[in-house]
Amino acid sequence: MWNIIGIVLVAAGVALIWSVLVKKFPQLKLIDLSTMAKERHAELKSRIMKDRFDRSLGALAGKTATVTAKASGRVKGLYERAYGSLKKMEEKMDGGSASAKPSSAAVPAASLEAAEKACEDERYEESERLYIELLKRDAKNLDAYRGLAELYIEQKLYDQAAETLEFLLRLTGDDDRALGRLGQVEASRGNFQEAEARYLRSIEVSPNATAYRADLGRVYLAAGQAKKAQEQFRMALQVEPHHPKYLDYFLEASILVGDPDSAREALGALEDANPENAKLAEFRARIDAMLERA
């Protein structure tokens, strides 16, 4: 009897996973495209399928906990055989038929320029496809990885962007641009310590890249560490003393830490560099209020 119950449970799980694979297979294919590391490709897809199968079987098991517990040994064996069959089926589907694939006449040839233009025009799916096509031809095309990461950042798909940048770093070692963009991604995900580590490393690799210092300062501001932020903006201004954005950031940080002298100096420099800045009046008022409190 337990064999019958186990078979029924697994059959129900197979039915559900069939629905996921057949009716929603395009979604699974999209996940494929967002993972560039070839050695992780099969593992990721296998994990997704197994997780969905687990959820399907788990939903049934929750309703029949006692029965499932007694039949667990038999169900496990049936589960493994069913999952193996599903995996083979998915691999067959992944190969696809020639008729199901778009013809070369209908699809523009992949190039960096075409992929970048598609991204600029917000044709994101086409841009992603073009980058993927480039990487299928050359798995070490660094510009394609950079473009793909930018595409994901543009769409706020930070997990995919981080994975792409991490793989790029594995190919290049310490690449300051990849480290900087990864710092931005981690900050966007609220991982301020990770963002700090990435930016600090990017600064070590490219010590003259003042933009990384400014970006790190903004991370510190977002994390509520105004003193650290002020120091990063100060060092950025030592290289580019008339940069309007750096002056703006430094002024903000100086007000937050209660440093009126630095704030007034930065305000004067900002007025010279960008007299049309809409925040000048607000900055003056905040500095005056700070002086009154002193």
C-alpha positions in Angstrom: 0.0 0.0 0.0 2.8 2.4 0.8 4.3 1.8 -2.6 1.0 2.9 -4.2 0.8 6.0 -2.0 4.4 6.9 -2.8 3.8 6.5 -6.5 0.7 8.7 -6.3 2.7 11.4 -4.5 5.5 11.3 -7.0 3.2 11.3 -9.9 1.5 14.4 -8.6 4.9 16.1 -8.2 5.9 15.0 -11.7 2.6 16.5 -13.1 3.4 19.8 -11.4 7.0 19.9 -12.6 5.8 19.0 -16.1 3.7 22.1 -16.0 6.7 24.2 -14.9 9.0 22.7 -17.6 6.5 22.6 -20.6 4.2 25.5 -20.0 6.8 27.9 -18.5 9.9 26.6 -20.2 10.8 30.1 -21.6 11.3 31.3 -18.1 13.8 28.5 -17.5 15.6 29.4 -20.7 15.8 33.1 -19.5 17.5 31.9 -16.3 20.0 30.1 -18.6 20.8 33.3 -20.3 21.5 35.2 -17.2 24.2 32.8 -16.1 27.5 33.2 -18.0 29.8 30.9 -16.0 29.7 27.7 -18.1 30.9 25.5 -15.3 28.0 26.6 -13.2 25.4 26.5 -16.0 24.3 22.8 -15.6 24.5 23.0 -11.8 22.2 26.1 -11.7 19.7 24.6 -14.0 19.7 21.3 -12.2 19.2 23.1 -8.9 16.3 25.1 -10.2 14.6 22.0 -11.4 15.2 20.1 -8.2 14.0 23.0 -6.0 10.8 23.2 -8.0 10.3 19.5 -7.7 11.0 19.7 -4.0 8.4 22.4 -3.6 5.9 20.5 -5.6 6.4 17.3 -3.6 6.6 19.3 -0.3 3.2 20.9 -1.0 1.7 17.4 -1.2 3.6 16.1 1.8 2.4 18.9 3.9 -1.2 17.7 3.5 -0.3 14.1 4.1 2.6 14.3 6.6 2.0 11.1 8.4 1.6 9.0 5.2 4.6 10.6 3.6 6.8 9.9 6.7 5.9 6.2 6.6 6.5 6.0 2.9 9.6 8.2 2.8 12.0 5.4 2.0 10.1 4.2 -1.0 9.1 7.7 -2.1 12.8 8.8 -2.0 13.8 6.1 -4.5 10.9 6.9 -6.8 11.7 10.6 -6.5 15.3 10.1 -7.6 14.2 8.1 -10.6 11.5 10.6 -11.5 13.9 13.5 -11.2 16.4 11.8 -13.3 13.8 11.3 -16.0 12.8 14.9 -15.8 16.4 16.0 -16.1 16.9 13.9 -19.3 13.7 15.3 -20.7 14.8 18.9 -19.9 18.2 18.3 -21.6 16.4 17.0 -24.7 14.2 20.1 -24.7 17.2 22.4 -24.2 18.7 21.1 -27.4 15.5 22.1 -29.2 14.6 21.5 -32.8 16.1 23.4 -35.6 12.7 24.7 -36.7 12.1 26.2 -33.2 15.1 28.4 -33.4 15.0 31.8 -35.1 16.5 31.8 -38.6 19.7 33.7 -39.2 17.8 35.8 -41.7 15.3 36.9 -39.0 17.9 37.7 -36.3 20.4 40.5 -36.7 24.1 39.4 -36.4 25.4 39.9 -32.9 27.9 42.7 -32.4 28.9 44.9 -29.5 27.5 47.9 -31.3 24.2 46.2 -31.9 23.9 45.0 -28.3 24.8 48.4 -26.9 22.3 50.2 -29.2 19.6 47.8 -28.2 20.2 48.5 -24.6 20.2 52.3 -25.2 16.8 51.9 -27.0 15.6 49.8 -24.0 15.2 46.7 -26.1 16.6 44.8 -23.2 15.7 41.2 -24.3 17.3 41.8 -27.7 20.4 43.3 -26.1 20.7 40.4 -23.8 20.4 37.9 -26.6 23.0 39.7 -28.6 25.5 39.7 -25.7 24.8 36.0 -25.1 25.4 35.3 -28.8 28.7 37.0 -28.6 29.7 35.0 -25.6 28.7 31.8 -27.2 31.2 32.6 -30.0 33.9 33.8 -27.6 33.6 32.8 -23.9 36.3 35.3 -23.0 34.9 38.4 -24.7 35.5 40.8 -21.8 33.6 43.7 -23.5 30.5 41.5 -23.9 30.6 40.6 -20.1 30.9 44.3 -19.3 28.0 45.2 -21.6 25.9 42.4 -20.2 26.6 43.6 -16.6 25.6 47.1 -17.6 22.5 45.8 -19.1 21.5 44.1 -15.9 22.4 47.2 -13.8 20.2 49.3 -16.1 17.3 47.0 -15.4 18.2 46.8 -11.6 18.7 43.1 -11.9 21.5 43.2 -9.4 21.9 39.5 -8.7 22.5 38.8 -12.4 24.8 41.8 -12.7 26.8 40.6 -9.6 27.2 37.1 -11.0 28.3 38.5 -14.4 30.9 40.8 -12.8 32.2 38.1 -10.5 32.8 35.9 -13.5 34.5 38.8 -15.3 36.8 39.2 -12.3 37.7 35.5 -12.5 38.8 36.0 -16.0 40.7 39.3 -15.5 41.9 39.2 -11.9 41.7 42.6 -10.3 40.0 44.7 -12.9 39.3 48.1 -11.5 36.2 48.8 -13.6 34.6 45.5 -12.7 35.4 46.0 -9.0 33.9 49.5 -9.1 30.7 48.3 -10.8 30.5 45.5 -8.4 30.8 48.0 -5.5 27.9 49.9 -7.0 25.8 46.7 -7.3 26.5 45.7 -3.7 25.6 49.2 -2.5 22.3 49.0 -4.5 21.6 45.7 -2.7 22.3 47.4 0.6 25.5 45.4 1.2 27.6 48.3 2.4 30.5 46.3 3.8 30.8 44.4 0.5 30.5 47.6 -1.5 33.3 49.2 0.7 35.6 46.2 0.1 35.1 46.3 -3.6 35.7 50.0 -3.9 38.8 49.9 -1.7 40.2 47.2 -3.9 39.4 49.2 -7.0 41.2 52.2 -5.6 44.2 50.0 -4.8 44.3 48.7 -8.3 43.7 52.1 -9.9 44.8 54.7 -7.2 44.2 57.7 -9.6 40.6 56.8 -10.2 39.0 59.5 -8.1 35.5 58.4 -9.3 35.9 55.3 -7.1 36.7 57.5 -4.1 33.6 59.6 -4.7 31.5 56.5 -5.1 32.9 55.0 -1.9 32.1 58.3 -0.2 28.5 58.0 -1.3 28.4 54.5 0.1 29.6 55.8 3.4 26.9 58.5 3.3 24.2 55.9 2.6 25.6 53.9 5.5 25.4 56.9 7.9 29.2 57.2 8.1 29.6 60.9 7.2 33.1 61.3 8.6 34.5 58.5 6.4 32.5 60.0 3.5 34.0 63.4 4.0 37.5 62.0 3.9 36.9 60.2 0.6 35.4 63.3 -1.0 38.3 65.4 0.3 40.8 63.1 -1.4 38.8 63.1 -4.6 38.9 66.9 -4.6 42.6 66.9 -4.2 42.8 65.5 -7.7 39.8 67.4 -9.2 39.3 70.5 -7.0 36.6 72.1 -9.2 34.5 69.0 -9.8 30.9 70.1 -9.1 29.6 66.8 -7.9 32.5 66.1 -5.6 32.1 69.6 -4.1 28.4 68.9 -3.6 29.1 65.6 -1.9 31.9 67.1 0.3 29.7 69.9 1.3 26.9 67.6 2.3 29.3 65.4 4.3 30.9 68.5 6.0 27.4 69.7 7.2 26.5 66.2 8.5 29.7 66.0 10.6 29.4 69.6 11.8 32.4 71.0 10.1 31.4 74.6 9.3 34.9 75.7 8.0 35.1 72.9 5.4 31.4 73.5 4.5 31.9 77.2 3.9 35.0 76.6 1.9 33.3 74.0 -0.2 30.2 76.3 -0.7 32.4 79.0 -2.1 34.1 76.6 -4.5 30.8 75.2 -5.6 29.4 78.6 -6.3 32.3 79.3 -8.6 32.2 75.9 -10.3 28.4 75.7 -10.7 26.6 78.9 -9.9 23.3 77.5 -11.2 23.3 74.7 -8.7 19.7 74.7 -7.3 21.0 73.4 -3.9 23.2 76.5 -3.1 20.5 78.3 -1.1 19.7 75.2 0.9 23.3 74.6 1.7 23.7 78.3 2.9 20.7 77.9 5.1 22.0 74.6 6.6 25.5 76.1 7.2 23.9 79.2 8.9 21.8 76.9 11.1 24.9 74.9 12.0 26.8 78.1 13.0 23.9 79.2 15.2 23.9 75.9 17.1 27.7 76.1 17.6 
